Amino acid sequence: MRLLREEGSRLTNSGKPAAGARKLRAALRILCWPAESFPGGEEVRRAHPVLTSHVLISLGLAEAEQGDTARGLATLEAAGLLVNDHDRPILLQQRGLVLHRAGRLDEALPLFDEAVPLLERAGEPFALTSALLNRVYLNLSLGKTRRAREDLNACRIIAAREGFVLTEAKVEHDAGYCAVLEGDIPAALRAFDNAGALYAEHGAGYLPVLRMDKARALLAAGLGREAGRELDAAFALFTSDRFSVDYAWAELTRAQTALACGDPATARNWAARAGRRFRRHGDHAWSAVADLTVVRARLALTSSPAALVPVAHRLADRLRALGLGHDADLADLLAARALFAAGRPDQAREIPALSRRAGPATPLDVRLLRRLLRAKAHTSSGPALRELRAGLDLLHAQRRRWASVELRAAVAGLGAELAGEGLGIALATASPRQVFAWTERCRAQAFLAQPVRAPADQEVREALAEIRQLSENERAAELRGRADALAQARVRRRRLEHLIRQRTWQQDGGGPSRRIVSLPAVQARLANRVLISLVDREGDLSALVVGERSVTLVPLGPTGVVTEAVHRLLSDLDALCGRVLPARLEAALTKSLNVELTTLSRAVAGPLRRLLGDRDAVIVPTGDLGLLPWGLLPEFRGRPVTVAPSASVWTFAQQTARPAIRGGALLVAGPRLPNAEAEVVGIHTVRPDARCLTGSAATVAAVLRALDGVDVAHLVAHGHHQPDNVLFSCLDLADGPLMAYDLTALAVAPRHVVLSACDVGRATVRAGDELLGFSAALLYAGTSTVVASLARVPDDLAVEVMKSYHRAVAAGVDPARALAGTSAIDTRIPLVCFGAG
């Protein structure tokens, strides 16, 4: 009987309540419970009251965990008739757990508060840690992280002293969830990793719940797609014997992920499923939260937002009655949002949640939505923009805590609505200075954080080494036609890349953050240059043209026409590069190329011709315009052009671009490029003092060592931009790929880098014009100027173009001006100067 009870309790606590309940009911049959169902049952019950109460206490939880809260509570009520004073605190905390899981928070907390001191006095360490952890869960549900951490610290001490390894795993898990609520995503992911290692050995049934909470952390950081992958893994781990309430939480998190990824229809379906499961479980609080997610999805889908106002208000009342104040505020804010969308701003302004102050435990999404709606409530631009700036400042405070460039860029997505609303207000003022200030506040904010050197991590080093070996294995498999070996290598590579990204996300930020540069500060550095900042607002493109003493806003027309032309242009350039084509096909591609250049010239450059004059250009693109080789347009051919993520980034790069205080040059030739060594040899005649790494000497380790602190580096190597995994955009070297991730290990970034082959100048553009890719990684690391291609470069032309370029740079010519001079050699070289110019 005792063994059955212990096994049943273990199964329930390991995430298998149905199997646990079967063991516990078998124990009750042996104990003749209920007594009236067995001959002589009353005598058996009187002989074993303590054991019977223990089995009933365990069974009550197992029944509730399968979704039958009422039955679980009735079983615990029966246990109360038999329990002795020593075991009463265990019954209290078990009843509190069932009520908590059912969302009856106000009933649960007093039971834990009563049980904990009783267990301390009784000297029951395992039961005490269980009660403390359950009280942690409850306080986290209420957003009380300080009280939760106090209980976690006490629990950690007891678990370490008593050797409760599974309890230590749960402490780490809950510490991670605490960190999520506090906005410390790196700390949360570190804690989740620690918990996962312990769960894998001592409690595998908890792994799906851990993956679900990890997804919540990634969602809080703006990594919606990555959160979706974690949830896929969580669903795969759930079994038919799963915790039904945990499965419902996973469904709800999937709904919230779909909302973050812009798929409200899918979000509505997942949230509705989660709500039904919560209601079957008797969990009133979480079913209300699921209904709140349904309302959020419906608001994004509906053409009649006013109809959702009473629904949201009734839901707010439900949530408030359940003690979920933050969620109730969110429901009221959704009602206000619906009223604004319905054209009823006066009614929206009357909703109290709009003016309520946010406390330290208020979730970030509620704070951001409140700032957005307060901005909508103002009738003048000044106060509205102040509200929006305050919201973006919240995001910037988060960004500073993270070292990962990927996290810094992703968080911009959480403020996309704030940024769009602010840009709309600024454009409506028709004040170019206001538009400049707002665009600088909203774009490429990840560059403001000082670069953080990646810490030494043996596991990451080993993963990187294996990836480099796998790249060679993949090539060998391709050459031998081994599709099976190629597929296996690619699967392994993806797993290793995922591991490295996760370790990167766990790094804490550090150092001060740079301030946005003012318009006068930018103008002071222009010196016969003109800065063109392109702005896209809801499909309409504008150009902000900044001169030394002037600022002009120029409307350009539909953005879609321009972006389509850019993509067709790149396709034509790639098709024409390095191939012997039939004359008719080459003529057709050339004609198409000229058509796209004419389209882009008329749509973007032509309207700016008068303002440009004969000055050099600094271009701050938006969206896919960052892929345009500007020097190919007639208006910019032969003109020095610099492309920068923002005016502030250009100014920072200018401050570090000159003089060349470090020494030396580095020339590198990668494998499998026919003219790579010839290009290096040609440049070496211009820079005889340069160090050359070619052939087998051009290894990743050797190149990284040589890059650290060098003044000028020229790398001729095949490049690969990975739009879905940008940290692993790379250059092929003798022993494998040099990845964008590797650049984070540089102590001092090279001042000026040239990447003359392939299209590694391309970047993935995320919300807020945040850039990710190999060239962007160099700029993040501190390189002031990067010259790279946005399309394939003809090998036979690159040698002469690059010799000419380096001859000019060695003579003291600025990189942008030196690059402009190469157009005399060929007018279709898609090289672009990024950074300082």
C-alpha positions in Angstrom: 0.0 0.0 0.0 2.7 2.4 0.9 4.7 1.6 -2.2 1.6 2.1 -4.3 1.0 5.5 -2.6 4.6 6.6 -3.1 4.6 5.5 -6.8 1.3 7.2 -7.4 2.5 10.4 -5.9 5.7 10.3 -7.8 3.9 9.8 -11.1 1.6 12.7 -10.4 4.5 14.9 -9.5 6.4 13.8 -12.6 3.6 15.0 -14.9 1.7 11.8 -15.2 -1.5 12.3 -13.1 -3.6 9.6 -14.8 -1.0 6.9 -14.1 -0.6 8.2 -10.6 -4.4 8.1 -10.0 -4.5 4.5 -11.1 -1.8 3.5 -8.5 -3.6 5.5 -5.8 -7.0 4.0 -6.4 -5.4 0.5 -6.3 -4.0 1.5 -2.8 -7.5 2.6 -1.7 -9.0 -0.7 -2.8 -6.6 -2.5 -0.6 -7.4 0.0 2.2 -11.2 -0.8 1.6 -12.1 2.8 0.8 -14.9 3.8 0.9 -15.6 1.5 3.9 -19.3 1.0 3.0 -18.3 -0.6 -0.3 -16.3 -3.4 1.3 -17.2 -6.0 3.9 -15.2 -5.2 7.0 -14.1 -2.0 5.4 -14.7 0.1 8.6 -12.2 -2.0 10.6 -9.6 -1.7 7.8 -10.1 2.1 7.7 -9.7 2.4 11.5 -6.6 0.3 11.4 -4.9 2.6 8.7 -6.3 6.1 9.0 -3.0 7.9 8.5 -2.1 5.9 5.3 -5.6 6.3 4.0 -5.5 10.1 4.5 -2.1 10.2 2.7 -3.5 8.3 -0.3 -6.5 10.5 -0.4 -4.4 13.7 -0.3 -2.3 12.4 -3.2 -5.4 11.3 -5.2 -7.1 14.6 -4.7 -4.3 16.4 -6.6 -4.1 13.6 -9.3 -7.8 14.0 -10.0 -7.7 17.7 -10.2 -4.6 17.7 -12.5 -6.7 15.6 -14.9 -9.2 18.4 -15.1 -11.8 17.4 -12.5 -11.3 20.1 -9.8 -14.6 19.4 -8.1 -13.8 15.7 -7.7 -10.3 16.5 -6.5 -11.6 18.9 -3.8 -14.2 16.4 -2.7 -11.4 13.8 -2.3 -9.4 16.2 -0.2 -12.5 17.0 1.9 -12.7 13.2 2.6 -9.0 13.2 3.6 -9.8 16.0 6.1 -12.0 13.6 8.0 -9.0 11.3 8.7 -6.0 13.5 8.7 -4.1 14.0 12.0 -2.5 17.3 13.2 0.9 16.4 11.9 -0.4 16.0 8.3 -2.8 18.8 8.3 -0.4 21.4 6.8 0.2 18.9 3.9 -3.6 18.8 3.3 -3.8 22.6 3.5 -1.1 23.1 0.9 -2.5 20.4 -1.4 -5.9 22.0 -1.3 -4.2 25.4 -1.9 -2.5 23.9 -4.9 -5.7 22.6 -6.4 -7.5 25.9 -5.9 -4.5 27.8 -7.4 -4.5 25.5 -10.5 -8.3 26.2 -10.7 -7.6 30.0 -10.7 -9.2 30.6 -7.3 -6.2 32.6 -6.1 -8.0 34.5 -3.3 -8.9 31.1 -1.7 -5.5 29.5 -2.2 -3.1 32.1 -0.8 -4.4 31.9 2.9 -4.0 28.1 2.8 -0.3 28.3 1.9 0.3 31.1 4.4 -1.2 28.8 7.1 0.6 25.7 6.0 4.2 27.1 5.7 4.8 28.0 9.4 3.1 24.7 10.5 5.5 22.7 8.3 8.5 24.7 9.5 7.6 23.8 13.1 7.0 20.2 12.2 10.4 19.7 10.6 9.1 18.4 7.3 11.6 19.6 4.8 10.2 18.0 1.6 6.6 19.1 2.4 7.9 22.6 3.3 9.7 23.0 -0.1 6.5 21.9 -1.8 4.4 24.4 0.0 7.0 27.2 -0.6 7.1 26.4 -4.4 3.3 26.4 -4.5 3.2 29.8 -2.8 5.8 30.9 -5.4 3.5 29.9 -8.2 0.7 31.8 -6.6 2.7 35.0 -6.1 4.0 34.8 -9.6 0.4 34.6 -10.9 -0.2 37.8 -9.0 3.0 39.5 -10.3 4.6 39.6 -6.8 8.1 38.7 -7.8 9.8 40.0 -4.6 7.8 37.7 -2.4 8.3 34.8 -4.8 12.1 35.3 -4.7 12.1 35.2 -0.9 10.4 31.8 -1.0 12.6 30.6 -3.8 15.8 31.5 -1.8 14.4 29.6 1.3 13.5 26.6 -0.9 16.9 26.6 -2.6 18.7 26.4 0.8 16.5 23.5 2.0 16.8 21.6 -1.3 20.6 21.9 -1.4 20.9 20.8 2.3 18.5 17.8 1.9 19.6 16.7 -1.6 16.2 17.3 -3.3 17.4 17.5 -6.9 14.0 17.7 -8.5 13.1 20.6 -6.1 16.3 22.4 -7.2 15.2 22.0 -10.8 11.8 23.6 -9.9 13.5 26.4 -8.1 15.6 27.2 -11.2 12.5 27.0 -13.3 10.6 29.4 -11.2 13.6 31.7 -10.9 13.5 31.9 -14.7 9.9 32.8 -14.7 10.5 35.5 -12.1 13.1 36.9 -14.4 10.7 36.9 -17.4 8.2 38.9 -15.3 11.0 41.3 -14.4 12.1 41.7 -18.0 15.5 40.1 -17.5 15.4 37.7 -20.4 19.1 36.6 -20.4 18.8 35.6 -16.7 15.5 33.8 -17.4 17.1 31.8 -20.3 20.1 30.9 -18.1 17.8 29.6 -15.4 15.6 27.7 -17.8 18.8 26.0 -19.2 19.9 25.0 -15.7 16.4 23.6 -14.9 16.3 21.7 -18.2 19.5 19.9 -17.4 18.2 18.8 -14.1 14.7 17.9 -15.4 16.2 15.7 -18.2 17.7 13.5 -15.5 15.2 13.7 -12.6 11.9 14.9 -14.0 11.4 14.6 -17.8 7.7 15.1 -17.4 8.3 18.8 -16.6 10.2 19.5 -19.8 7.2 20.5 -22.0 6.2 23.1 -19.3 9.8 24.4 -19.3 9.8 24.7 -23.1 6.5 26.6 -22.8 7.9 29.0 -20.3 11.0 29.5 -22.4 8.6 30.4 -25.3 7.1 33.0 -23.1 10.5 34.5 -22.5 11.3 34.7 -26.2 7.9 36.2 -26.9 8.6 38.9 -24.3 11.8 39.7 -26.2 10.0 40.0 -29.5 11.3 36.7 -30.9 7.9 35.4 -32.0 9.1 32.8 -34.5 11.7 31.4 -32.1 8.9 31.2 -29.4 6.8 29.2 -31.9 9.6 26.7 -32.4 9.9 26.2 -28.6 6.1 25.6 -28.4 6.3 23.0 -31.2 8.9 21.2 -29.1 6.7 21.5 -26.1 3.6 20.1 -27.9 5.7 17.2 -29.1 6.7 16.3 -25.5 3.2 16.4 -24.1 1.8 12.8 -24.0 -1.7 11.5 -23.7 -1.1 11.4 -19.9 -0.3 15.1 -19.9 -1.3 17.8 -17.4 -4.5 19.1 -19.1 -4.0 22.5 -17.5 -0.4 22.7 -18.7 -1.5 21.8 -22.2 -4.1 24.6 -22.1 -1.3 27.0 -21.0 0.7 25.9 -24.0 -2.3 26.5 -26.3 -2.7 29.9 -24.8 0.9 30.7 -25.3 0.6 29.5 -28.9 -2.2 32.0 -29.4 -0.2 34.9 -27.9 2.7 33.9 -30.2 0.4 34.0 -33.3 -0.8 37.5 -32.2 2.8 38.6 -32.0 3.5 37.2 -35.5 0.6 39.1 -37.0 -1.8 36.1 -37.4 -4.9 37.0 -35.3 -7.1 34.4 -36.9 -4.8 31.6 -35.8 -4.5 33.3 -32.4 -8.3 33.4 -31.9 -8.6 29.6 -32.6 -5.8 28.6 -30.3 -7.1 30.9 -27.5 -10.6 29.6 -27.8 -9.3 26.0 -27.5 -7.3 26.9 -24.5 -10.4 28.6 -22.9 -12.5 25.5 -23.4 -9.8 23.3 -21.8 -9.4 25.7 -18.8 -13.2 25.8 -18.3 -13.4 22.0 -18.3 -10.7 22.1 -15.6 -12.6 24.6 -13.6 -9.9 27.2 -13.9 -11.9 30.4 -14.0 -8.9 32.8 -13.9 -7.0 31.3 -16.9 -10.2 30.8 -18.9 -10.8 34.5 -18.5 -7.2 35.2 -19.7 -7.8 33.0 -22.7 -11.0 34.9 -23.4 -9.0 38.2 -23.2 -6.6 36.8 -25.9 -9.7 36.0 -28.0 -10.8 39.6 -27.7 -7.4 40.9 -28.7 -7.5 38.7 -31.8 -11.1 39.7 -32.7 -10.2 43.3 -32.4 -7.4 42.8 -35.0 -9.9 41.1 -37.3 -13.1 43.0 -36.9 -14.6 45.7 -39.2 -17.0 46.7 -36.4 -14.8 47.5 -33.4 -17.6 49.2 -31.4 -19.3 45.8 -31.0 -16.3 44.6 -28.9 -16.5 47.4 -26.4 -19.2 45.9 -24.1 -17.5 42.4 -24.4 -14.2 43.9 -23.2 -15.8 45.8 -20.3 -17.6 42.7 -19.1 -14.4 40.7 -19.3 -12.5 43.4 -17.4 -15.1 43.1 -14.6 -14.6 39.3 -14.5 -10.8 39.6 -14.4 -10.9 42.2 -11.7 -13.2 40.0 -9.5 -10.7 37.2 -9.9 -7.9 39.4 -8.6 -6.2 39.8 -12.0 -5.8 43.6 -12.0 -3.3 43.9 -14.8 -5.3 41.7 -17.1 -8.4 43.7 -16.2 -6.6 46.9 -17.2 -5.6 45.3 -20.5 -9.3 44.4 -21.2 -10.3 48.0 -20.5 -7.5 49.3 -22.7 -8.8 47.1 -25.5 -12.2 48.7 -25.1 -10.5 52.1 -25.4 -8.7 50.9 -28.5 -11.9 49.7 -30.0 -13.5 53.1 -29.3 -10.7 54.9 -31.0 -10.9 52.6 -34.0 -14.7 53.2 -34.1 -14.1 57.0 -34.2 -15.4 57.6 -30.7 -12.4 59.2 -29.0 -14.4 61.1 -26.4 -15.8 57.9 -24.9 -12.3 56.3 -25.1 -10.8 59.1 -23.0 -13.3 58.4 -20.2 -12.0 54.9 -19.5 -10.1 55.0 -16.1 -7.4 52.5 -17.1 -6.1 55.0 -19.7 -4.9 57.3 -16.9 -4.0 54.7 -14.3 -0.3 54.8 -13.3 1.7 51.6 -14.1 3.3 49.8 -11.1 6.6 48.0 -11.3 4.9 44.7 -11.8 2.8 45.9 -14.7 3.6 43.8 -17.8 5.4 45.5 -20.6 2.7 44.9 -23.2 0.1 46.7 -20.9 2.5 49.6 -20.4 3.2 50.0 -24.1 -0.5 49.8 -25.1 -1.4 52.4 -22.4 1.2 54.8 -23.8 -0.1 54.2 -27.3 -3.7 55.0 -26.4 -2.7 58.0 -24.3 -1.0 59.4 -27.4 -4.2 58.8 -29.4 -6.2 60.6 -26.6 -4.2 63.8 -27.0 -5.4 66.4 -29.5 -2.0 68.1 -30.0 1.2 66.6 -31.2 3.5 67.6 -28.4 1.9 65.6 -25.5 1.1 62.7 -27.9 4.8 62.4 -28.9 5.9 62.6 -25.3 3.7 59.5 -24.5 5.1 57.6 -27.4 8.7 58.5 -26.5 8.1 57.3 -23.0 6.9 54.0 -24.4 10.0 53.6 -26.6 12.2 54.5 -23.6 10.8 51.5 -21.8 12.0 49.3 -24.7 15.4 51.0 -24.8 15.8 50.3 -21.1 15.2 46.6 -21.8 17.6 46.7 -24.8 20.4 48.0 -22.6 20.2 44.9 -20.4 20.9 42.5 -23.3 24.2 41.8 -25.0 22.7 39.8 -27.9 22.4 42.0 -31.0 19.6 39.7 -32.1 17.6 40.4 -29.0 18.3 44.1 -29.2 17.0 44.2 -32.8 14.0 42.0 -32.1 12.7 44.1 -29.2 12.0 46.9 -31.7 9.1 44.8 -33.0 7.3 45.3 -29.6 7.3 49.0 -30.2 6.4 49.0 -33.9 2.9 50.5 -33.3 4.4 53.2 -31.1 7.0 54.0 -33.7 4.4 54.1 -36.5 2.0 56.3 -34.6 4.8 58.7 -33.8 6.0 58.9 -37.3 2.4 59.5 -38.5 2.1 62.4 -36.0 5.5 63.9 -37.0 4.6 63.7 -40.7 1.2 65.3 -40.1 3.0 68.3 -38.5 4.8 68.8 -41.8 7.8 69.8 -39.7 11.0 68.3 -41.2 12.8 68.8 -37.9 10.1 66.9 -36.0 10.3 64.1 -38.6 14.1 63.9 -38.3 13.9 63.7 -34.5 11.2 61.0 -34.6 12.9 58.8 -37.2 16.2 58.9 -35.3 14.4 57.8 -32.1 12.7 54.9 -33.9 15.3 53.3 -36.2 18.4 51.2 -35.7 18.3 51.6 -31.9 20.4 48.4 -31.4 23.4 50.4 -32.7 23.1 52.7 -29.7 24.2 50.1 -27.3 28.0 49.7 -26.9 29.4 46.5 -28.4 29.8 43.6 -25.9 32.5 41.1 -26.4 31.3 37.5 -26.3 32.5 35.7 -23.1 34.6 32.6 -23.4 32.3 29.7 -23.6 33.7 26.2 -24.2 30.4 24.7 -25.3 30.0 27.5 -27.9 33.6 27.1 -29.1 33.1 23.4 -29.6 29.8 24.0 -31.4 31.5 26.5 -33.8 34.3 24.1 -34.5 31.8 21.4 -35.3 29.9 23.7 -37.6 33.1 24.4 -39.6 33.8 20.7 -39.9 30.2 20.1 -41.0 30.5 22.7 -43.7 33.3 20.6 -45.2 31.3 17.4 -44.8 28.3 19.0 -46.6 30.5 20.0 -49.5 32.0 16.5 -49.7 28.5 15.0 -49.6 27.3 17.3 -52.4 30.3 16.3 -54.6 29.7 12.6 -54.0 25.9 12.8 -54.5 25.3 11.6 -50.9 21.9 13.1 -50.2 21.4 11.2 -46.9 24.8 12.4 -45.5 24.0 16.0 -46.7 20.6 16.0 -44.9 22.1 14.6 -41.7 24.9 17.3 -41.7 22.4 20.0 -42.3 20.1 18.9 -39.4 23.1 18.7 -37.1 24.3 22.2 -38.2 20.8 23.7 -37.5 20.9 22.2 -34.0 24.3 23.6 -33.3 23.3 27.0 -34.6 20.3 26.9 -32.3 22.5 26.1 -29.3 24.8 29.0 -30.1 21.9 31.5 -30.5 20.5 30.4 -27.2 23.8 30.9 -25.4 24.0 34.3 -27.0 20.6 35.3 -25.8 21.7 34.5 -22.2 24.5 37.1 -22.2 23.9 40.2 -20.1 24.4 43.6 -21.5 27.0 46.1 -20.2 28.4 49.5 -20.6 26.8 52.8 -21.4 24.4 53.5 -24.2 25.1 56.2 -26.8 22.6 59.0 -27.1 20.7 59.9 -30.3 22.5 62.6 -32.1 20.7 65.9 -32.6 20.0 67.5 -36.0 22.5 70.4 -35.4 25.2 67.8 -34.5 24.6 65.9 -37.7 24.6 69.1 -39.8 27.9 70.2 -38.2 29.5 67.1 -39.7 28.0 67.2 -43.2 30.7 69.5 -44.8 29.5 69.5 -48.4 27.4 66.4 -48.0 23.7 66.0 -48.0 22.0 63.4 -45.8 18.9 61.7 -47.3 16.8 59.9 -44.7 14.0 57.8 -46.3 10.8 57.3 -44.5 8.0 54.8 -45.2 4.6 55.4 -43.6 1.9 53.0 -44.5 3.2 52.4 -48.0 4.0 56.1 -48.8 7.7 56.9 -49.2 9.2 60.3 -48.3 12.7 61.6 -48.2 14.1 63.9 -45.5 16.9 65.9 -47.1 19.3 67.4 -44.6 21.9 70.0 -45.6 24.3 72.0 -43.5 21.7 74.7 -43.0 18.5 73.2 -44.3 16.0 70.4 -43.8 13.4 69.5 -46.4 10.7 66.9 -46.5 10.0 65.5 -50.0 7.1 63.1 -50.8 8.2 60.4 -53.2 5.2 58.2 -53.9 4.3 54.5 -53.2 6.9 52.4 -51.5 5.8 49.2 -53.2 6.8 50.4 -56.7 10.3 51.1 -55.4 10.9 47.9 -53.5 9.7 45.7 -56.4 12.1 47.5 -58.7 15.0 46.9 -56.2 14.3 43.2 -56.1 14.1 42.9 -59.9 17.3 44.9 -60.2 19.2 42.6 -57.9 17.9 39.5 -59.7 19.1 41.0 -63.1 22.5 41.8 -61.6 23.0 38.3 -60.3 21.8 36.8 -63.6 24.3 38.9 -65.6 27.2 38.3 -63.3 30.1 36.0 -64.4 28.2 34.0 -67.0 28.5 33.6 -70.7 24.9 34.1 -71.9 23.3 33.8 -75.3 23.3 37.3 -76.9 19.5 37.6 -76.9 19.2 36.6 -73.2 22.0 39.0 -72.2 20.3 41.8 -74.2 17.0 41.1 -72.5 18.5 41.1 -69.1 20.4 44.3 -69.8 17.2 46.0 -71.0 15.4 44.9 -67.9 18.2 46.2 -65.7 18.1 49.6 -67.4 14.3 49.7 -67.0 14.6 49.1 -63.2 17.4 51.7 -62.9 15.1 54.2 -64.7 12.2 53.4 -62.5 14.3 53.9 -59.4 15.8 57.1 -60.7 12.4 58.6 -61.4 10.8 57.4 -58.2 13.6 58.2 -55.7 16.6 60.1 -57.0 15.0 62.3 -59.6 12.8 64.3 -57.2 15.9 65.0 -55.1 18.2 66.1 -57.9 17.9 69.8 -57.2 18.5 69.4 -53.5 21.5 67.1 -54.1 23.4 69.5 -56.3 26.9 68.3 -56.7 27.4 67.3 -53.0 28.3 63.9 -51.7 25.4 61.8 -50.3 24.8 60.0 -47.1 21.7 57.8 -47.4 19.7 56.3 -44.5 17.4 53.8 -46.2 14.3 52.1 -44.9 13.1 48.6 -45.4 14.2 46.9 -48.6 15.7 50.1 -49.9 18.7 49.0 -47.8 19.4 46.5 -50.6 19.8 49.1 -53.4 23.3 49.6 -54.9 22.9 53.4 -55.0 25.9 54.0 -57.1 24.3 52.4 -60.1 21.6 55.1 -60.4 22.5 57.9 -62.9 22.1 60.6 -60.2 24.7 58.9 -57.9 27.1 57.4 -60.5 30.5 58.8 -59.8 29.2 60.6 -56.7 30.6 59.6 -53.2 27.7 57.8 -51.5 27.6 56.4 -48.0 24.8 54.2 -46.6 24.1 54.2 -42.9 21.4 52.7 -40.6 20.6 56.1 -39.1 22.0 59.6 -39.0 23.2 58.9 -35.4 25.1 55.7 -36.5 26.7 57.7 -39.3 27.8 60.3 -36.9 29.3 57.7 -34.4 31.1 56.1 -37.3 32.5 59.5 -38.4 33.9 60.0 -35.0 35.9 56.8 -35.1 36.8 56.7 -38.8 39.8 59.0 -38.7 42.6 59.1 -38.2 43.9 55.6 -38.8 45.5 55.3 -35.4 46.0 51.6 -35.6 48.4 50.1 -38.0 48.6 47.6 -40.8 46.5 46.1 -43.5 45.3 42.5 -44.0 44.5 40.8 -47.3 42.7 37.4 -47.3 41.8 35.1 -50.1 39.3 32.4 -49.5 38.9 29.0 -51.3 37.1 28.2 -54.6 37.2 31.7 -56.0 39.2 31.7 -59.3 40.6 35.2 -59.0 40.8 35.5 -55.2 44.6 35.2 -55.0 45.1 37.4 -58.1 43.0 40.1 -56.4 45.1 39.8 -53.2 48.4 39.9 -55.2 47.1 42.9 -57.2 46.2 44.9 -54.0 49.5 43.9 -52.4 51.3 45.8 -55.1 49.4 48.9 -53.8 49.8 47.9 -50.1 53.2 46.2 -50.0 53.2 46.3 -46.2 49.9 44.3 -45.9 49.8 40.9 -44.4 48.5 38.3 -46.8 46.6 35.1 -45.8 45.9 32.8 -48.8 45.4 29.1 -49.4 45.6 26.9 -46.4 46.9 29.8 -44.3 43.6 31.6 -44.5 42.0 29.7 -41.6 39.2 31.1 -39.4 41.5 31.4 -36.4 44.3 33.0 -38.3 42.0 35.6 -39.9 40.2 36.4 -36.6 43.6 37.0 -34.9 44.7 39.2 -37.8 41.4 41.1 -37.9 41.6 42.1 -34.3 42.7 45.7 -34.2 43.9 46.0 -37.8 43.4 49.3 -39.7 42.3 48.0 -43.1 41.1 44.5 -44.0 40.2 43.2 -47.4 38.6 39.8 -47.6 38.0 38.0 -51.0 35.8 35.0 -50.1 32.5 33.4 -51.0 29.8 34.8 -48.8 26.4 33.5 -47.7 23.7 35.7 -46.2 21.3 33.6 -44.0 18.1 35.6 -43.8 16.5 33.2 -41.3 19.6 32.8 -39.2 21.6 36.0 -39.6 24.2 35.2 -36.9 25.5 32.6 -39.2 25.9 34.7 -42.4 29.4 33.9 -43.2 32.5 34.0 -45.4 34.1 30.7 -46.6 37.7 30.3 -45.5 40.2 27.5 -45.8 38.9 25.4 -42.8 35.2 26.5 -42.9 33.0 29.5 -42.4 33.9 32.7 -40.6 30.5 33.6 -39.2 29.0 36.9 -38.1 28.8 35.4 -34.6 32.6 35.1 -34.6 33.0 38.9 -34.9 31.6 39.3 -31.4 34.9 37.9 -30.0 37.0 40.7 -31.5 38.6 42.9 -28.8 39.1 45.8 -31.2 37.1 45.7 -34.5 39.0 46.5 -37.7 38.6 50.2 -38.6 37.8 49.6 -42.3 36.8 46.4 -44.0 36.2 45.5 -47.7 34.2 42.4 -48.7 34.6 42.3 -52.5 32.9 39.0 -53.4 29.4 37.7 -53.5 26.5 39.6 -51.8 27.4 39.7 -48.1 26.5 43.4 -47.9 22.9 42.3 -47.7 21.1 42.3 -44.4 17.8 41.2 -43.0 15.8 44.2 -42.0 13.5 43.9 -39.0 11.0 46.3 -37.4 12.5 49.7 -36.8 15.0 49.3 -39.7 17.1 47.1 -37.4 19.8 45.3 -39.5 21.2 41.8 -39.1 23.8 40.2 -41.3 27.6 39.9 -41.8 28.3 43.6 -42.8 25.9 44.8 -40.1 27.8 42.6 -37.5 31.0 44.4 -38.4 29.3 47.8 -37.8 27.9 46.6 -34.5 31.3 45.4 -33.4 32.7 48.9 -34.0 34.1 48.9 -37.6 33.6 52.4 -38.9 33.4 51.7 -42.6 32.4 48.5 -44.5 32.6 48.3 -48.3 30.5 45.3 -49.5 28.4 44.1 -52.4 24.7 43.8 -52.5 24.8 41.5 -55.6 27.3 39.2 -57.2 30.5 40.9 -58.3 32.1 39.8 -61.7 35.4 38.1 -60.8 37.2 39.4 -63.8 36.4 43.0 -63.0 37.0 42.8 -59.2 40.8 42.8 -59.5 41.2 46.1 -61.3 38.3 47.7 -59.4 39.9 46.8 -56.0 43.4 47.8 -57.0 42.0 51.2 -58.1 40.1 51.5 -54.8 43.0 50.7 -52.5 45.3 52.9 -54.5 43.0 55.9 -53.7 42.4 54.9 -50.0 46.2 54.5 -49.5 46.7 58.0 -50.9 44.3 59.3 -48.2 41.0 59.4 -50.2 37.8 58.7 -48.2 36.4 55.2 -48.8 33.1 56.6 -50.3 35.0 58.8 -52.7 37.5 56.1 -53.6 34.6 53.7 -54.4 32.9 56.4 -56.6 36.0 56.5 -58.7 35.8 52.9 -59.6 32.6 53.5 -61.7 35.0 54.7 -64.4 36.2 51.1 -64.6 32.7 49.5 -64.7 29.2 51.0 -64.2 27.7 47.8 -62.8 29.8 47.0 -59.8 27.2 46.8 -56.9 29.6 47.7 -54.2 28.3 50.0 -51.4 30.1 52.0 -48.7 28.4 51.4 -45.3 29.1 53.4 -42.1 31.2 56.5 -42.1 32.1 56.8 -45.8 
